[in-house]
Amino acid sequence: MAPPMSANAFLDALRDAGVSVVEVGDWREHNRNHKGPWGPVHGVMIHHTVTSGADRTVRLCRDGYAGLPGPLCHGVITKDGTVHLVGHGRANHAGAGDDDVLRAVIAEKALPPDNEANTDGNRHFYGFECENLGDGEDPWPQAQLEAVEKVAAAVCRRHGWSERSVIGHSEWQPGKVDPRGFTMAWLRERVRDRLK
């Protein structure tokens, strides 16, 4: 259990990890905190956007769309590996998920199957949306995959978490498939190596 990092600490953690960071507008104050608390935080959630084009993807994740206002994550990782910060605080990215999964993340144990949607994930996870169509065919460039690893490891390092605190949306909420195109087991292994 941990309080969320301040905006400055979050920015510093990502920059210290060696990723290229772009600050988008008023990202430090852009959030959904009026809908409920952000924190305590327990992990990092990875998504794909089902979009193409960096500018369009960043704009969508910052502003949201009819029925789901932005921000839709904290950082958008575009194909070139750039991390665009679009929000800090509660963000509409995780939705309702499985309380058993949350308990496993907190305990840093293997994840059980997600078969319920009874717990507010927007409160408890940092969210990174990755520019990808999510069809299993759209490529994941090496620069983008390295950025995903680096940001996940950076957040874990700041909080003293292991790689087991990194999950995919598909592992949290029944019916979700993201991120599609690599496995979370592969990503957690890479994060583990970065945390050594």
Secondary structure, DSSP 8 states (H G I E B T S, - for coil): -B----HHHHHHHHHHTT--EEE-TTTTT-S-GGGS----B-EEEEEE-S---HHHHHHHHHHEETTEES---SEEE-TTS-EEE---SS-TTS-EE-HHHHHHHHHT----------EESTTTEEEEEE----SS-S---HHHHHHHHHHHHHHHHHHT--GGGEEEHHHHSTT---S-SS-HHHHHHHHHHHH-
